[in-house]
Structures are given as structure tokens and as C-alpha cells.
Amino acid sequence: MIYIIRDRATKEQLEEMLQTLSSYIKLAVDIERNILGSPKKERM
């Protein structure tokens, strides 16, 4: 799953993104559209 964020990320979103890789957050940023994308660990 991927987060698509157009506003400031919440603390909960940042914590979930950090769970994916555990030591850092991997991001993709589109500065022309003002969006940020990040993988999110899926819950089962």
C-alpha cells in the first residue's frame, strides 16, 4: 500500500511509514503537484 499525501503528514502516518523499513522512510516527491508518496506496511 502507498500513502499519497497532499497536506502535512500526521504523526500516525509517519509512524506507519517508518514500520515499512524500520530505520528510515523512503519517499517520492512531485514538487510540481505538491504531493508526496511513501510505502505503507499493510495490516493483515
OpenMM code with the backbone's topology and positions (N, CA, C; nanometers):
from openmm import Vec3, app, unit

residues = "MET ILE TYR ILE ILE ARG ASP ARG ALA THR LYS GLU GLN LEU GLU GLU MET LEU GLN THR LEU SER SER TYR ILE LYS LEU ALA VAL ASP ILE GLU ARG ASN ILE LEU GLY SER PRO LYS LYS GLU ARG MET".split()
positions = [
    Vec3(0.0842, -0.1168, 0.0000),
    Vec3(0.0000, 0.0000, 0.0000),
    Vec3(0.0897, 0.1245, 0.0000),
    Vec3(0.0404, 0.2324, -0.0559),
    Vec3(0.1171, 0.3568, -0.0661),
    Vec3(0.0358, 0.4729, -0.0120),
    Vec3(0.1015, 0.5563, 0.0653),
    Vec3(0.0405, 0.6822, 0.1094),
    Vec3(0.0607, 0.7870, 0.0012),
    Vec3(-0.0434, 0.8595, -0.0317),
    Vec3(-0.0334, 0.9784, -0.1155),
    Vec3(-0.0745, 1.0946, -0.0261),
    Vec3(0.0176, 1.1862, -0.0018),
    Vec3(-0.0050, 1.2928, 0.0948),
    Vec3(0.0030, 1.4280, 0.0260),
    Vec3(-0.0997, 1.5080, 0.0444),
    Vec3(-0.1018, 1.6434, -0.0127),
    Vec3(-0.0907, 1.7507, 0.0945),
    Vec3(-0.1126, 1.7133, 0.2194),
    Vec3(-0.1021, 1.8050, 0.3334),
    Vec3(0.0099, 1.7544, 0.4244),
    Vec3(0.0280, 1.8202, 0.5365),
    Vec3(0.1289, 1.7781, 0.6326),
    Vec3(0.0961, 1.6382, 0.6836),
    Vec3(0.1966, 1.5502, 0.6848),
    Vec3(0.1769, 1.4141, 0.7339),
    Vec3(0.1530, 1.4164, 0.8841),
    Vec3(0.0624, 1.3304, 0.9291),
    Vec3(0.0354, 1.3200, 1.0727),
    Vec3(0.1409, 1.2314, 1.1379),
    Vec3(0.1479, 1.2376, 1.2694),
    Vec3(0.2416, 1.1535, 1.3445),
    Vec3(0.2123, 1.0059, 1.3179),
    Vec3(0.0850, 0.9690, 1.3110),
    Vec3(0.0456, 0.8306, 1.2861),
    Vec3(0.0911, 0.7838, 1.1472),
    Vec3(0.0761, 0.8708, 1.0467),
    Vec3(0.1204, 0.8354, 0.9118),
    Vec3(0.2716, 0.8142, 0.9093),
    Vec3(0.3464, 0.9022, 0.9736),
    Vec3(0.4919, 0.8880, 0.9777),
    Vec3(0.5330, 0.7592, 1.0483),
    Vec3(0.4658, 0.7248, 1.1572),
    Vec3(0.4966, 0.6008, 1.2284),
    Vec3(0.4680, 0.4787, 1.1423),
    Vec3(0.3581, 0.4792, 1.0668),
    Vec3(0.3263, 0.3670, 0.9785),
    Vec3(0.4265, 0.3558, 0.8638),
    Vec3(0.4697, 0.4698, 0.8084),
    Vec3(0.5707, 0.4669, 0.7020),
    Vec3(0.7023, 0.4123, 0.7556),
    Vec3(0.7379, 0.4467, 0.8780),
    Vec3(0.8621, 0.4003, 0.9386),
    Vec3(0.8597, 0.2500, 0.9631),
    Vec3(0.7425, 0.1919, 0.9874),
    Vec3(0.7318, 0.0477, 1.0103),
    Vec3(0.7710, -0.0325, 0.8865),
    Vec3(0.7565, 0.0246, 0.7687),
    Vec3(0.7870, -0.0470, 0.6446),
    Vec3(0.9339, -0.0849, 0.6351),
    Vec3(1.0235, 0.0089, 0.6646),
    Vec3(1.1667, -0.0174, 0.6523),
    Vec3(1.2399, -0.0129, 0.7864),
    Vec3(1.1737, 0.0239, 0.8907),
    Vec3(1.2167, 0.0251, 1.0306),
    Vec3(1.3291, 0.1213, 1.0684),
    Vec3(1.4121, 0.1649, 0.9764),
    Vec3(1.5188, 0.2577, 1.0164),
    Vec3(1.5156, 0.3905, 0.9407),
    Vec3(1.4373, 0.3986, 0.8325),
    Vec3(1.4232, 0.5231, 0.7585),
    Vec3(1.2934, 0.5210, 0.6786),
    Vec3(1.2548, 0.6359, 0.6279),
    Vec3(1.1329, 0.6479, 0.5477),
    Vec3(1.1731, 0.6792, 0.4039),
    Vec3(1.1255, 0.5988, 0.3104),
    Vec3(1.1533, 0.6183, 0.1685),
    Vec3(1.0388, 0.6987, 0.1075),
    Vec3(1.0729, 0.8075, 0.0382),
    Vec3(0.9714, 0.8974, -0.0165),
    Vec3(0.9931, 0.9237, -0.1648),
    Vec3(0.8850, 0.9537, -0.2336),
    Vec3(0.8894, 1.0066, -0.3693),
    Vec3(0.8117, 1.1384, -0.3646),
    Vec3(0.8706, 1.2444, -0.4184),
    Vec3(0.8098, 1.3766, -0.4097),
    Vec3(0.7896, 1.4342, -0.5497),
    Vec3(0.6702, 1.4866, -0.5761),
    Vec3(0.6412, 1.5577, -0.7003),
    Vec3(0.6207, 1.7044, -0.6624),
    Vec3(0.7223, 1.7871, -0.6864),
    Vec3(0.7143, 1.9268, -0.6437),
    Vec3(0.6203, 2.0095, -0.7308),
    Vec3(0.5972, 1.9667, -0.8533),
    Vec3(0.5045, 2.0404, -0.9392),
    Vec3(0.3596, 2.0210, -0.8944),
    Vec3(0.3257, 1.9033, -0.8449),
    Vec3(0.1893, 1.8741, -0.7999),
    Vec3(0.1746, 1.8876, -0.6481),
    Vec3(0.2858, 1.9124, -0.5784),
    Vec3(0.2857, 1.9245, -0.4314),
    Vec3(0.2314, 1.8000, -0.3628),
    Vec3(0.2805, 1.6822, -0.4061),
    Vec3(0.2396, 1.5581, -0.3410),
    Vec3(0.3618, 1.4769, -0.3011),
    Vec3(0.3422, 1.3920, -0.2024),
    Vec3(0.4463, 1.3057, -0.1523),
    Vec3(0.3905, 1.1635, -0.1499),
    Vec3(0.4705, 1.0674, -0.1886),
    Vec3(0.4276, 0.9280, -0.1845),
    Vec3(0.5264, 0.8473, -0.1027),
    Vec3(0.4738, 0.7523, -0.0255),
    Vec3(0.5575, 0.6682, 0.0596),
    Vec3(0.4910, 0.5330, 0.0773),
    Vec3(0.5707, 0.4259, 0.0807),
    Vec3(0.5116, 0.2948, 0.1061),
    Vec3(0.4598, 0.2849, 0.2485),
    Vec3(0.3555, 0.2033, 0.2654),
    Vec3(0.2937, 0.1844, 0.3961),
    Vec3(0.2792, 0.0342, 0.4168),
    Vec3(0.3175, -0.0130, 0.5331),
    Vec3(0.3047, -0.1552, 0.5633),
    Vec3(0.1584, -0.1919, 0.5747),
    Vec3(0.1191, -0.2984, 0.5058),
    Vec3(-0.0208, -0.3403, 0.5092),
    Vec3(-0.0491, -0.4173, 0.6375),
    Vec3(-0.1677, -0.3959, 0.6910),
    Vec3(-0.2110, -0.4685, 0.8089),
    Vec3(-0.2942, -0.5879, 0.7658),
    Vec3(-0.2699, -0.6999, 0.8270),
    Vec3(-0.3456, -0.8209, 0.7935),
    Vec3(-0.4445, -0.8523, 0.9008),
] * unit.nanometer
topology = app.Topology()
chain = topology.addChain("A")
for resn in residues:
    res = topology.addResidue(resn, chain)
    for name in ("N", "CA", "C"):
        topology.addAtom(name, app.Element.getBySymbol(name[0]), res)
